[in-house]
Structures are given as structure tokens and as C-alpha cells.
């Protein structure tokens, strides 16, 4: 069973930084894409940043220049470095990974980590 476990969330002042981590139970290089999503209270879940197996990256417009997605294949860990945090960044952040299973793309989710400002 594929597991994704997020960590690194917490309380942060506006303008501060946090680094989220997502550790996978399966080799990170096996994933077609991996990404970070977030969901704020009363809002739909949205894609924040995504990286493909080949290294292509895309970001939500509102986080461009502030957030950086990266991965460490040796540690099977995906990261999201978040700088210059704003109140609007407050949300539960979820790690997502997509695998090809029996010729179909299947998505896997972590349980989420809370990022809040104070």
C-alpha cells in the first residue's frame, strides 16, 4: 500500500517561512507526478505546485516566486519551501502522488498538515 506522510506545518507569522516534507513509502522516482495541494476553510482544494517525473514544474500563480517544490530521490521525500507567507496561505496542505497501476493513473494522498498564520 502506498503511503504519503506530510510534516513541517505549523504556526508562522506573515512574512515567515516553512518547509513542508512528504515522505513516500514507494520510490519517489516511481511517481508520474507529485504535488502539493491546499484547502482553506470553506474553499475547494487547489493545486499549489507540481513536479513531473521528468522534472517539469508548475505553480499556482499566487505562490510563484515565493514557494519552491523539490524532491530528494535518495530520501523518497518531496518538499515545499514556502517563503514570504501571507494570511491567504493558511490552509491544510496535502501531498499527492500519481502512479501508473495496471495501466491506469491512480492518485494517492497524504492526510495533510496545517499551515496557519498568527
N, C-alpha and C positions, 0 to 999 in steps of 0.2 A: 504494500500500500504506500502511495506517495504522500509524504507529509512535508508541509512548509511551515516553518515556525518563525514568526517575526519577533523582534526585540528592538529596544532602543527608544521607544516612545517615552513621553513624559511631559512635564510642565516646562514651559520656556517663555521668557519674556519676548515681546515683539522685537525683532531685530536679531534675535539669538539664533543658535544653530543646534541641530540634532542630526545624528546619523542613525538611520534605521538599518537593521540587518534582517535578512531572511535566509535561514539555513534549510537546505533541502535534504531529504532522505535518499534522493536519487542524484546521480551525477548531474551537475548543473549543465554540462555540455549536451545532455540528452534532450533538453527542452528546446522546442522550436522558438518560443518566445518566453520571456519572463518580464514581469512588470509590477509596478506599484499602482494601486488604486486607492481612492479615499472616499469616505462617505461622511458627510456632515449631517447633523440632526435635521430631519425634515427634507433632506435633499437626496437625489439619486447618486449612486456610486459612479465615480468618474475616473477615467484613466489619467494618471499623473505622469508616468514615464514608463517607457517600454524599450527593451533591448531584444533584438532578434539573435538567433544562433550565429548569424554572420556578423553581428556587431552593429547593425543599424539601430539608431536610437531616435526616438521621438518623445517630445514633451508636451504637456498641456501648456497652452500659451501663457497662462498666468504664472507659471513657475519657471519659464525659460530664463536662464541667466542666474537663477537662484538655487535650483536643485540640480543634482548630478546623479545619474544612475550608473552603477558599475557592478562588476562581478569578479569574484575570485574563484576560478575553476578548481584550484587546489583545495580550497576550503568549502566548496559547494555552497557558496554564500553570495547572495545578491545584496547590494547596498543602495541606500538612497541618502545622499548627503543633502541636507536642507539648510540653507543659509538665509539670512535676512528674513526670518519668518514673520508672517503677518497674521493678524487675528483670523483672516479668512482661510488660513491654512489649518485651522483647528478642525480635526476630523479623526475618525478611525482609519488607519492606513492598513491596507491589505496587500499581501504579496500574492501574485498569481503566476502560475506556470502552465504552459501548454505543451502537451506531449502528443506524439502520434501513437495511438494504441489501436491495434487491429485495423490499421488503415484509416482511422478516424482521429481527428484532433479532439483531445479531451483536456478540459481546463481543471486546474487544481487551485484551491485557495487555502491560505492560512487563516487563523482565527482573528487576526487583526491586532494592532497596537495603537493605543490612544495618543494623539498629539494634541496638547491643549496650551493655550497661552494664558498668562495671568498678568 
